[in-house]
């Protein structure tokens, strides 16, 4: 019983120190050590039960040491119960620390993602023609959709931090600063994304207009070449054919004019 009591005191002293990990990796290491101690406690519990049974037999007797055995047995059982309570609190503290540092790691990942998105949405590449500009706009809309999907996550960071942050710890203050930084990054990235959307639309309109102008000029060149080769025939039928073609040309010119200006 003395050996069991000594072991219990040793573990109580170890567990009296609150989990003090400063990162996810360090807390994970502490958790591994705690699990090893829990396994050792399981083995010690079986030994303790055998010792208790032996102590109960002695305490039940009428020997001179019976009273002392009962007292020692009671002290050891009380100490063991306290050890289990301390172990439970220590494990709870480790679980809270793991949750907090996992949250911090996720915030860091979100910040890194926002930095990548900012580099994309702040690009000055708007394409070199209608096709490339349209492709960039399509890609940009995919990025803005992903950005919208993360808005709710960013909006909920403060609430999560309020539940997970350790009281009075430097890490909690640092996490609060990091959350504010992520909120500001999200606002800035969203603002730049809106501007890029408009700039890409403007570029697409310009390239589309250039395409229409090029098509119109090509059509005009074609008709000019046709008009230069026209020879009005002497027959009435020939004149009617040319006149019919001319009406078609003037109508097409009118349509192209409306398309270009509209």
C-alpha positions as CSV (number, residue, x, y, z in Angstrom):
1,X,0.0,0.0,0.0
2,X,2.9,2.4,0.7
3,X,4.2,1.8,-2.8
4,X,0.8,2.6,-4.3
5,X,0.5,5.7,-2.2
6,X,3.9,6.9,-3.3
7,X,3.0,6.4,-6.9
8,X,-0.2,8.3,-6.6
9,X,1.5,11.3,-5.0
10,X,4.0,11.3,-7.8
11,X,1.3,11.4,-10.5
12,X,-0.6,14.1,-8.6
13,X,2.4,16.3,-8.7
14,X,2.8,15.8,-12.4
15,X,-0.9,16.4,-13.1
16,X,-1.0,19.5,-10.9
17,X,0.8,21.4,-13.7
18,X,-1.8,22.6,-16.2
19,X,-1.2,21.8,-19.9
20,X,1.3,24.4,-21.2
21,X,1.7,23.5,-24.9
22,X,2.3,26.5,-27.2
23,X,1.5,24.9,-30.5
24,X,-0.6,22.1,-31.9
25,X,2.5,19.8,-32.1
26,X,3.5,20.4,-28.5
27,X,0.0,19.8,-27.2
28,X,-0.3,16.7,-29.3
29,X,2.9,15.4,-27.7
30,X,1.5,16.2,-24.2
31,X,-1.6,14.3,-25.1
32,X,0.4,11.3,-26.1
33,X,2.2,11.3,-22.7
34,X,-1.1,11.6,-21.0
35,X,-2.5,8.6,-22.8
36,X,0.5,6.6,-21.7
37,X,-0.1,7.6,-18.1
38,X,-3.8,6.6,-18.5
39,X,-2.6,3.2,-19.6
40,X,-0.3,3.0,-16.6
41,X,-3.1,4.0,-14.3
42,X,-5.2,1.1,-15.8
43,X,-2.4,-1.3,-14.8
44,X,-2.0,0.3,-11.4
45,X,-5.8,0.1,-10.8
46,X,-5.7,-3.7,-11.1
47,X,-2.8,-3.9,-8.7
48,X,-4.6,-1.5,-6.3
49,X,-7.7,-3.6,-6.3
50,X,-5.6,-6.6,-5.3
51,X,-3.9,-4.6,-2.5
52,X,-7.3,-3.3,-1.3
53,X,-8.6,-6.9,-1.0
54,X,-5.6,-7.9,1.0
55,X,-5.9,-4.8,3.1
56,X,-9.6,-5.5,3.7
57,X,-8.8,-8.9,5.0
58,X,-6.3,-7.5,7.4
59,X,-8.6,-4.7,8.5
60,X,-11.4,-7.3,9.1
61,X,-9.2,-9.2,11.6
62,X,-8.7,-8.5,15.2
63,X,-5.0,-8.1,15.1
64,X,-3.2,-5.1,16.5
65,X,-2.6,-3.8,13.0
66,X,-6.2,-4.0,11.8
67,X,-7.1,-0.4,12.8
68,X,-4.0,1.0,11.1
69,X,-4.7,-1.1,8.0
70,X,-8.2,0.3,7.8
71,X,-6.8,3.8,8.1
72,X,-4.2,3.3,5.5
73,X,-6.7,1.6,3.1
74,X,-9.1,4.6,3.5
75,X,-6.2,7.1,2.8
76,X,-5.1,5.3,-0.4
77,X,-8.7,5.0,-1.7
78,X,-9.3,8.7,-1.2
79,X,-5.9,9.6,-2.8
80,X,-6.8,7.4,-5.8
81,X,-10.2,9.0,-6.2
82,X,-8.5,12.5,-6.2
83,X,-6.0,11.3,-8.7
84,X,-8.8,10.2,-11.0
85,X,-10.4,13.6,-10.7
86,X,-7.2,15.4,-11.4
87,X,-6.6,13.1,-14.4
88,X,-10.0,14.0,-15.8
89,X,-9.4,17.7,-15.4
90,X,-6.0,17.4,-17.0
91,X,-7.4,15.5,-20.0
92,X,-10.2,18.1,-20.4
93,X,-7.5,20.8,-20.4
94,X,-5.5,19.0,-23.1
95,X,-8.6,18.4,-25.2
96,X,-9.4,22.2,-25.0
97,X,-5.8,23.0,-25.9
98,X,-5.9,20.7,-28.9
99,X,-9.2,22.3,-30.1
100,X,-7.8,25.8,-29.7
101,X,-4.5,25.2,-31.6
102,X,-6.4,23.3,-34.3
103,X,-8.5,26.5,-34.6
104,X,-5.4,28.6,-34.8
105,X,-4.0,26.3,-37.5
106,X,-7.2,26.7,-39.5
107,X,-7.1,30.5,-39.2
108,X,-3.5,30.4,-40.5
109,X,-4.6,28.3,-43.4
110,X,-7.5,30.6,-44.2
111,X,-5.1,33.6,-44.1
112,X,-2.7,31.9,-46.5
113,X,-5.6,31.1,-48.9
114,X,-6.8,34.7,-48.8
115,X,-3.3,35.9,-49.7
116,X,-3.3,33.5,-52.7
117,X,-6.8,34.8,-53.8
118,X,-5.6,38.4,-53.4
119,X,-2.7,37.7,-55.8
120,X,-5.2,36.3,-58.3
121,X,-7.9,39.0,-58.1
122,X,-5.3,41.9,-58.1
123,X,-3.9,40.7,-61.4
124,X,-3.6,43.3,-64.2
125,X,-4.2,40.6,-66.9
126,X,-7.5,41.3,-68.6
127,X,-6.9,39.3,-71.7
128,X,-5.7,40.3,-75.2
129,X,-8.9,39.5,-77.1
130,X,-12.5,38.5,-76.6
131,X,-11.8,34.8,-76.1
132,X,-9.0,35.3,-73.5
133,X,-11.0,38.0,-71.7
134,X,-14.1,35.8,-71.5
135,X,-12.0,32.9,-70.1
136,X,-10.5,35.2,-67.4
137,X,-13.9,36.4,-66.5
138,X,-15.2,32.8,-66.2
139,X,-12.2,31.9,-64.0
140,X,-12.7,35.0,-61.9
141,X,-16.3,34.1,-61.2
142,X,-15.2,30.7,-59.9
143,X,-12.8,32.5,-57.5
144,X,-15.5,34.9,-56.3
145,X,-17.8,32.0,-55.8
146,X,-15.2,30.3,-53.5
147,X,-14.7,33.6,-51.8
148,X,-18.4,33.9,-51.1
149,X,-18.4,30.4,-49.6
150,X,-15.8,31.4,-47.1
151,X,-17.6,34.6,-45.9
152,X,-19.7,32.7,-43.3
153,X,-16.6,30.9,-42.0
154,X,-14.7,34.2,-41.5
155,X,-17.8,35.8,-39.9
156,X,-17.9,33.0,-37.4
157,X,-14.3,33.1,-36.3
158,X,-14.8,35.5,-33.4
159,X,-17.6,33.3,-32.0
160,X,-15.4,30.2,-32.2
161,X,-12.4,32.0,-30.6
162,X,-14.6,33.2,-27.7
163,X,-15.4,29.5,-26.9
164,X,-11.9,28.1,-27.4
165,X,-9.4,30.8,-26.3
166,X,-7.6,30.0,-23.1
167,X,-8.2,32.7,-20.4
168,X,-5.2,34.9,-19.6
169,X,-2.9,33.2,-22.1
170,X,-0.7,35.0,-24.6
171,X,-1.8,32.6,-27.3
172,X,-5.4,33.7,-26.9
173,X,-4.4,37.4,-27.5
174,X,-2.3,36.5,-30.5
175,X,-5.3,34.5,-31.9
176,X,-7.6,37.5,-31.5
177,X,-5.1,39.6,-33.5
178,X,-4.9,37.0,-36.2
179,X,-8.7,36.8,-36.5
180,X,-8.9,40.5,-36.9
181,X,-6.3,40.4,-39.6
182,X,-8.2,37.6,-41.5
183,X,-11.4,39.7,-41.3
184,X,-9.6,42.7,-42.8
185,X,-8.0,40.5,-45.5
186,X,-11.4,39.1,-46.4
187,X,-12.9,42.6,-46.7
188,X,-10.0,43.8,-48.9
189,X,-10.0,40.8,-51.1
190,X,-13.7,41.0,-51.6
191,X,-13.4,44.7,-52.6
192,X,-10.7,44.1,-55.1
193,X,-12.6,41.1,-56.5
194,X,-15.6,43.3,-57.2
195,X,-13.4,45.8,-59.1
196,X,-11.8,43.1,-61.1
197,X,-15.2,41.8,-62.1
198,X,-16.1,45.2,-63.5
199,X,-12.7,45.6,-65.2
200,X,-13.0,42.2,-66.9
201,X,-16.5,43.0,-68.1
202,X,-15.3,46.3,-69.5
203,X,-12.4,44.6,-71.2
204,X,-14.8,42.0,-72.7
205,X,-17.1,44.8,-74.0
206,X,-14.1,46.6,-75.6
207,X,-12.8,43.4,-77.3
208,X,-16.3,42.5,-78.4
209,X,-16.6,45.9,-80.0
210,X,-13.2,45.6,-81.7
211,X,-14.4,42.3,-83.1
212,X,-17.5,43.8,-84.5
213,X,-15.6,46.7,-86.0
214,X,-13.1,44.3,-87.6
215,X,-16.0,42.2,-89.0
216,X,-17.7,45.4,-90.3
217,X,-14.5,46.6,-92.0
218,X,-14.0,43.2,-93.6
219,X,-17.5,43.2,-94.9
220,X,-17.1,46.7,-96.3
221,X,-13.9,45.7,-98.0
222,X,-15.7,42.8,-99.6
223,X,-18.5,45.0,-100.8
224,X,-16.1,47.7,-102.1
225,X,-14.3,45.0,-104.1
226,X,-17.6,43.8,-105.5
227,X,-18.8,47.3,-106.4
228,X,-15.5,48.0,-108.3
229,X,-16.0,44.9,-110.4
230,X,-19.7,45.6,-111.3
231,X,-20.4,46.4,-114.9
232,X,-23.9,47.5,-115.7
233,X,-25.2,45.4,-118.6
234,X,-27.1,46.9,-121.5
235,X,-30.0,44.6,-121.2
236,X,-32.9,45.4,-118.9
237,X,-32.6,42.0,-117.2
238,X,-29.0,42.7,-116.3
239,X,-29.9,46.1,-114.9
240,X,-32.6,44.6,-112.7
241,X,-30.2,42.0,-111.4
242,X,-27.6,44.7,-110.5
243,X,-30.3,46.9,-108.9
244,X,-31.6,43.9,-106.8
245,X,-28.0,43.3,-105.6
246,X,-27.6,47.0,-104.8
247,X,-30.7,47.0,-102.7
248,X,-29.3,44.0,-100.8
249,X,-26.0,45.7,-100.2
250,X,-27.6,48.9,-98.9
251,X,-29.9,46.9,-96.6
252,X,-26.9,45.0,-95.2
253,X,-25.0,48.2,-94.7
254,X,-27.9,49.6,-92.7
255,X,-28.0,46.4,-90.6
256,X,-24.3,46.6,-89.9
257,X,-24.5,50.2,-89.0
258,X,-27.2,49.5,-86.4
259,X,-25.2,46.6,-85.0
260,X,-22.1,48.7,-84.6
261,X,-23.8,51.6,-82.9
262,X,-26.2,49.5,-80.9
